[in-house]
């Protein structure tokens, strides 16, 4: 490729879609942390879906625990919290953060 030329779209690398982990009221911190640590070691991005305050609490605790699990492997695990309003209707049960 010449200097200053734009790379064709086929040559651009694309990130795989984020793996989604749903945290429920029955989820344990250790289980969620283990799943997060596994995916972090595989260098995959993760989207955690939690619908209630208890679920969000479990997800945050699991993130902190997973960070300790992977720090010896040289992986820097970080989270970017974001809240989204759930759509109104029969399928909606609350906000997802």
C-alpha positions in Angstrom: 0.0 0.0 0.0 1.2 3.5 -0.8 1.8 6.0 1.9 -1.4 7.9 2.7 -3.6 5.3 0.9 -6.7 4.1 2.7 -6.9 0.4 3.6 -9.8 -1.5 1.9 -12.6 -2.5 4.2 -11.8 -6.2 3.9 -8.4 -5.5 5.5 -9.8 -3.8 8.6 -10.0 -6.0 11.7 -13.4 -6.1 13.4 -14.0 -6.8 17.0 -16.1 -9.8 17.7 -19.5 -9.0 19.4 -19.4 -8.8 23.2 -20.3 -11.9 25.1 -23.4 -11.3 27.2 -23.6 -12.4 30.8 -27.0 -12.1 32.5 -26.9 -11.7 36.3 -30.0 -12.8 38.1 -31.0 -12.6 41.8 -29.9 -16.2 42.2 -26.4 -15.7 40.6 -23.5 -16.1 42.9 -20.5 -13.8 42.9 -18.0 -16.6 42.4 -19.8 -18.0 39.4 -20.1 -14.6 37.7 -16.5 -13.8 38.6 -15.3 -17.1 37.1 -17.1 -16.4 33.8 -15.7 -12.9 33.7 -12.2 -14.1 34.4 -12.4 -16.8 31.7 -13.6 -14.4 29.1 -11.0 -11.8 30.1 -8.2 -14.4 29.7 -9.6 -15.1 26.3 -9.3 -11.3 25.5 -13.1 -11.1 24.8 -15.2 -8.2 25.7 -18.2 -8.8 28.0 -21.5 -7.1 28.4 -23.1 -7.7 31.8 -26.9 -7.3 32.1 -28.3 -6.8 35.5 -31.9 -5.8 36.1 -32.2 -5.0 39.8 -30.2 -3.4 42.6 -29.3 -6.8 44.0 -28.1 -8.0 40.5 -26.1 -4.9 40.0 -24.4 -5.4 43.4 -23.6 -9.0 42.5 -22.2 -7.9 39.1 -19.9 -5.2 40.7 -18.6 -7.6 43.4 -18.0 -10.2 40.7 -16.1 -7.6 38.6 -13.8 -6.8 41.5 -13.3 -10.5 42.3 -12.6 -11.4 38.6 -10.0 -8.6 38.5 -8.1 -10.3 41.3 -8.4 -13.7 39.5 -6.7 -12.4 36.3 -4.1 -9.9 37.6 -1.5 -12.7 38.0 -2.0 -13.4 34.2 -1.2 -9.8 33.3 -4.7 -9.0 32.3 -6.1 -5.6 33.3 -9.8 -6.0 33.7 -11.9 -2.8 33.8 -15.5 -2.0 33.7 -17.4 0.8 32.0 -20.8 1.1 33.7 -23.8 2.2 31.7 -27.5 2.2 32.4 -30.2 1.8 29.8 -33.9 2.0 30.2 -35.8 -1.2 29.3 -38.6 -1.0 26.8 -42.1 -0.9 28.2 -44.2 -4.0 27.7 -44.7 -7.5 28.9 -41.0 -8.4 28.4 -39.7 -5.4 30.3 -39.1 -5.9 34.0 -37.0 -2.9 34.9 -33.9 -0.9 34.0 -30.8 -2.7 32.8 -27.5 -1.4 34.0 
